Amino acid sequence: MFETLAPEPEDQIMALGALFRADPRQGRIDLGIGVYRDAAGRTPVMAAVREAERRIWEGETTKSYTALAGDAAFNDAIVDLVLGEGLARSGRVSVAATPGGTGAIRQAADLIARARPGATVWLPDPTWPNHPAVLAPAGLRVAHYRYYDAATGGVDLGGMLADLGRAGAGDVIVLHGACHNPTGADLGPEGWAAVVGLCAARGAVPLIDLAYMGFGAGLGADAAGTRTLAHALPEVLVAVSCSKNFGIYRERTGALIALTPEGSRRAAMQGTLTALNRTAYSFPPDHGARIVATILADPGLRAQWEGELDAIRTGMIANRAALAAELARLGGGARFDRIAAQRGMFSLLPVSPGAVARLRADHAIYLVANGRMNVAGLTPANVPAVARAIIAAMAEGAAG
């Protein structure tokens, strides 16, 4: 039977990582893979996470199953973190723990397919490359809306609203809650308010991918858009990842949050989320969830975690400012100012695929082919070399 299987296309970002690891050159720089790295190039374990794990190890008495929807302490804590206590206690919220943010998107896809099989899911252009791949197995139709203005490095709000004006009742609009991947360009208050009006007018439901909460402007600021929609609209989905802001990538910790009107609709939603978990993987993984719940429940650990998260965020902001300034000093002009203005781990460099290839071949600097750069891969030591290489690669392209 397996002779019918065709080879799957290789994941470009994973392939880029393999090329980087195989590169024997000293001083090679990985700006491709989307993980946080400190100034030493490591992805560290947070001190708050280490302490939480120590407490779990010392106090754990069983490895029995948790609930199908995940541990209640984790679910309550993540809802409070994302929505704030007011909404969390409103009676509108259903939640299920998932294997990472990707698992939350996948469960959301099955939820949408069950509730509205004919729905179209609208994705921003560009978006995280795995979004369409995760949605496809649910059989959902996918359409795209304009999002990024390459000329300004910001959001093309007019184009976005014009395209989404074609969305129908029951369609789903995928939004990046903060730190847009791959552009680093985020909606501001005006944009979020416009999305509220559009969803209300069209009867569309937002699905917010909140993968980088705390990496942009801080925890509360990065949740502001999500909370705006959750307060204003009757139905909202939020896919949450704990991989980045807790640094627990391999623990695969996330949640799918659904807001509906109170009463029977909320009860049906919670039952559906639980049933989807049951048929997908029965019980979600618990170790990462227990780390998160332990940290968020203890004021001292939470303060420590928030301090570490703030240091990560401000470090990335400093990386952005340093690279933009160095590019300007080398003659790059104002076209790179956008790097300093954007937020999160990623920016799209205004470079061609040929320049990206030259950066890899001639300078051992690895970027995704579309120019996506992980600013967390920058360090004070390598910023000058990266800036020189970018200017050189672009100049070679212009000369060619």
C-alpha positions in Angstrom: 0.0 0.0 0.0 2.8 2.4 0.7 3.9 2.5 -2.9 1.3 5.2 -3.4 3.1 7.6 -1.2 4.9 10.5 -2.9 7.9 12.2 -1.4 7.0 15.3 0.6 8.7 18.6 -0.2 11.5 19.4 2.2 10.8 22.1 4.8 12.9 25.0 3.7 13.7 26.3 7.1 14.7 22.9 8.5 16.8 22.4 5.4 18.5 25.7 6.0 19.4 24.6 9.5 21.0 21.5 8.2 23.1 23.5 5.7 24.2 25.8 8.5 25.2 22.8 10.8 27.2 21.3 7.9 29.0 24.5 7.1 32.6 24.2 8.4 33.4 27.9 8.2 34.4 29.6 11.5 32.1 32.5 12.4 29.1 31.4 10.4 25.9 33.1 11.6 22.4 31.6 11.7 19.7 34.2 11.2 17.2 31.7 9.9 15.9 29.2 12.5 13.2 30.9 14.6 14.5 30.3 18.1 15.8 32.8 20.6 19.6 33.0 21.2 21.5 35.0 23.8 24.7 36.9 23.1 26.7 33.7 23.4 24.5 32.1 20.7 22.8 29.7 23.1 19.1 29.1 23.6 19.2 29.1 27.4 16.9 27.5 30.0 15.4 30.4 32.0 16.2 30.4 35.7 12.5 30.6 36.6 12.0 27.4 34.5 14.8 25.6 36.2 13.4 26.4 39.6 9.9 25.4 38.5 11.2 22.1 37.3 13.0 21.5 40.5 9.8 22.0 42.5 7.9 19.8 40.2 10.5 17.0 40.4 10.6 17.2 44.2 6.8 17.3 44.7 5.5 15.1 41.9 4.0 11.9 43.1 2.4 10.4 39.9 2.7 10.3 36.2 -0.9 9.4 35.7 -3.1 11.1 33.1 -4.3 14.6 33.4 -7.7 15.7 32.1 -8.5 15.4 28.3 -8.6 19.2 28.0 -5.3 19.4 30.0 -4.5 20.4 33.6 -7.0 22.9 35.0 -4.3 24.9 36.7 -2.5 25.4 33.4 -5.7 26.2 31.5 -6.8 28.8 34.1 -3.3 30.4 34.2 -2.9 30.7 30.5 -6.4 32.2 30.0 -5.7 34.7 32.8 -2.3 35.6 31.2 -3.8 36.1 27.7 -7.2 37.6 28.4 -6.8 39.2 31.8 -8.9 38.2 34.8 -12.0 40.1 33.7 -12.6 38.1 30.5 -11.2 34.9 32.0 -14.0 34.9 34.7 -16.7 36.0 32.3 -18.2 32.6 31.6 -17.5 32.9 27.8 -14.2 31.0 27.8 -13.5 27.5 26.7 -9.9 26.1 26.6 -8.0 23.0 25.9 -4.2 22.4 26.3 -2.4 21.4 23.1 1.0 20.2 21.9 2.4 23.7 21.3 1.0 26.6 19.3 1.1 24.4 16.2 -1.2 21.9 17.9 -3.5 24.7 18.8 -3.7 25.9 15.2 -4.4 22.3 14.1 -7.1 21.8 16.6 -8.6 25.1 15.6 -8.7 23.9 12.0 -10.6 20.8 13.0 -12.9 22.8 15.1 -13.7 25.2 12.1 -14.2 22.2 9.8 -16.7 20.6 12.2 -18.6 23.9 12.9 -18.6 25.4 9.4 -17.3 23.0 6.7 -17.7 25.5 4.0 -15.7 28.3 5.7 -12.8 30.0 4.0 -9.8 30.7 6.2 -8.1 34.0 5.3 -4.3 34.2 5.8 -2.2 37.3 5.8 0.3 37.7 2.9 3.0 36.9 4.0 2.4 34.6 7.0 4.1 31.8 8.9 4.8 29.2 6.2 3.3 26.4 8.3 -0.1 28.0 8.5 -1.4 26.7 5.2 0.2 23.3 5.7 -1.5 22.8 9.1 -4.9 24.0 7.8 -4.8 21.8 4.7 -5.6 18.4 6.3 -8.8 19.8 7.7 -10.0 20.4 4.1 -10.6 24.1 4.6 -10.5 26.6 1.8 -7.7 29.1 2.1 -7.6 32.7 0.7 -5.0 35.4 1.3 -5.3 39.1 2.2 -2.7 41.8 1.7 -0.9 42.6 5.0 2.7 43.8 4.5 3.7 47.0 2.7 7.1 46.3 1.4 7.7 49.9 0.6 7.2 51.2 4.1 7.9 48.1 6.2 4.6 48.5 7.9 1.1 47.1 7.6 -0.9 47.7 4.4 -4.1 48.4 6.4 -6.1 49.7 3.4 -5.3 46.7 1.3 -6.0 44.3 4.2 -9.4 45.8 4.8 -10.3 45.8 1.1 -9.4 42.1 0.7 -11.2 41.1 3.9 -14.2 42.9 2.7 -14.9 39.8 0.6 -15.0 37.6 3.6 -18.3 35.9 4.2 -20.3 35.1 7.4 -18.6 32.3 9.2 -15.3 32.8 7.5 -12.2 32.8 9.7 -9.5 35.5 9.6 -6.1 34.5 10.9 -4.3 37.3 12.7 -0.9 37.4 14.3 -1.5 38.7 17.8 2.0 40.3 18.1 5.4 40.1 16.5 4.2 39.2 13.0 6.1 36.3 11.5 7.9 36.9 9.1 7.7 40.7 8.9 7.8 42.1 12.4 5.1 44.6 11.4 2.2 44.7 13.8 -1.3 46.2 13.8 -1.7 49.2 16.0 -4.8 50.3 18.0 -6.3 51.7 14.8 -5.8 48.5 12.9 -7.3 46.3 15.7 -10.3 48.6 15.9 -10.8 48.3 12.2 -10.6 44.5 12.4 -13.4 44.6 15.1 -15.6 46.6 12.8 -14.9 44.4 9.8 -15.6 41.2 11.7 -18.8 42.6 13.1 -20.0 43.8 9.7 -19.1 40.6 7.8 -19.9 38.0 10.5 -16.3 36.7 10.3 -14.5 35.0 13.2 -10.9 35.9 14.1 -8.3 33.3 14.9 -5.4 34.9 16.6 -2.0 33.2 16.5 -0.4 34.4 19.7 3.0 32.8 19.5 5.3 35.6 20.8 3.5 37.3 23.6 6.1 39.3 25.6 8.6 39.5 22.7 7.3 42.7 21.2 6.3 45.6 23.6 5.7 43.6 26.8 3.1 41.0 28.0 0.1 43.4 28.4 0.9 45.4 25.2 1.3 42.2 23.1 -2.1 40.9 24.3 -3.9 44.2 23.8 -5.1 43.4 20.3 -6.4 40.0 21.3 -8.2 41.5 24.3 -9.7 44.2 22.1 -11.3 41.6 19.8 -12.3 39.3 22.7 -14.2 42.1 24.5 -15.9 43.4 21.3 -16.8 40.3 19.3 -19.1 37.3 20.3 -16.8 34.6 18.9 -13.0 34.6 18.9 -10.4 31.9 18.7 -6.9 32.2 20.2 -4.0 29.8 19.6 -1.4 30.3 22.3 2.2 29.1 22.3 4.5 29.0 25.4 7.5 27.9 23.4 9.1 31.3 23.0 8.1 33.3 26.0 9.0 30.5 28.5 11.8 29.1 26.4 10.4 25.6 26.5 10.4 24.8 22.8 10.8 21.1 23.1 8.2 20.7 25.7 5.4 21.5 23.1 3.2 23.6 25.3 0.2 25.6 24.1 -3.6 26.0 24.3 -6.6 26.8 22.1 -8.9 29.4 23.7 -12.4 29.9 22.4 -14.7 32.8 23.4 -18.4 32.3 22.7 -21.6 33.7 24.3 -22.3 32.3 27.8 -24.7 29.4 28.3 -25.3 26.4 26.0 -23.0 27.6 23.3 -20.1 27.8 25.7 -20.9 24.3 27.1 -21.0 22.9 23.5 -17.7 24.6 22.7 -15.9 23.2 25.8 -17.2 19.7 25.0 -16.1 20.0 21.4 -12.5 21.1 22.4 -12.3 18.2 24.8 -13.6 15.7 22.2 -11.1 17.0 19.6 -8.3 16.4 22.0 -9.6 12.9 22.7 -9.6 11.9 19.0 -6.3 13.6 18.2 -4.0 12.5 21.1 -6.2 11.8 24.0 -4.3 13.7 26.7 -2.1 16.7 25.9 1.5 16.7 27.2 1.8 17.9 30.8 5.4 18.7 31.8 5.6 22.1 30.0 2.1 23.0 31.1 3.1 22.2 34.7 6.2 24.5 34.4 4.0 27.3 33.1 1.4 26.8 35.8 4.0 26.7 38.6 5.6 29.9 37.4 2.4 31.8 37.0 1.0 30.7 40.4 4.0 31.9 42.4 4.5 35.6 42.7 8.3 35.3 43.1 8.8 32.9 40.2 6.5 35.0 38.0 8.4 38.2 38.8 11.7 36.3 38.0 10.2 35.0 34.7 8.9 38.4 33.7 12.3 39.9 34.4 14.0 37.3 32.2 11.4 37.8 29.5 11.9 41.6 29.6 15.7 41.1 29.2 15.0 38.9 26.1 12.7 41.5 24.6 15.0 44.5 25.2 17.9 42.5 23.9 16.2 42.0 20.6 15.2 45.7 20.4 18.8 46.6 21.0 19.9 44.2 18.2 17.4 45.8 15.8 18.7 49.3 16.7 22.3 48.3 16.3 21.9 46.7 12.9 19.8 49.6 11.6 22.4 52.1 12.7 25.3 50.2 11.3 23.5 49.7 8.0 22.9 53.4 7.8 26.5 54.2 8.7 27.7 52.0 5.9 25.5 53.8 3.3 22.3 51.8 3.4 20.2 54.9 4.0 16.8 55.1 5.5 15.5 51.9 3.8 16.7 49.9 6.8 15.1 52.1 9.5 12.1 49.7 9.4 14.2 47.1 11.2 14.4 49.2 14.3 10.7 50.1 14.2 9.5 46.5 13.9 9.1 44.1 16.8 9.6 40.5 17.7 12.1 38.0 16.4 11.7 38.6 12.7 12.1 41.2 10.0 12.0 40.9 6.2 15.1 42.4 4.8 14.5 44.3 1.5 16.9 41.9 -0.4 16.5 39.6 -3.3 16.8 35.8 -3.2 20.1 36.2 -5.1 21.4 38.5 -2.3 20.3 35.9 0.3 22.2 33.2 -1.6 25.3 35.4 -1.8 25.1 36.1 2.0 25.2 32.3 2.5 27.8 31.5 -0.1 30.2 34.4 0.4 29.7 35.4 4.0 28.4 32.3 5.8 25.3 34.2 6.9 22.1 32.1 6.7 18.7 33.7 6.0 15.4 32.3 4.8 15.1 32.7 1.0 12.5 35.5 1.3 14.8 37.6 3.4 13.4 36.7 6.8 15.9 37.5 9.4 15.9 36.2 13.0 17.1 39.3 14.9 17.7 37.1 18.0 20.6 35.5 16.0 22.4 38.9 16.1 24.9 39.8 18.8 26.9 42.9 19.6 29.9 41.1 18.2 28.5 40.0 14.9 26.3 43.0 13.9 29.2 44.8 12.1 30.0 41.8 10.0 26.3 41.2 9.2 25.8 44.8 8.1 28.9 44.8 5.9 27.8 41.5 4.3 24.2 42.8 3.6 25.5 45.9 1.9 28.1 43.9 -0.1 25.5 41.3 -1.2 23.1 44.0 -2.3 25.8 45.9 -4.1 26.9 42.8 -6.0 23.3 42.3 -7.1 23.0 45.8 -8.3 26.3 45.5 -10.2 25.3 42.2 -11.7 
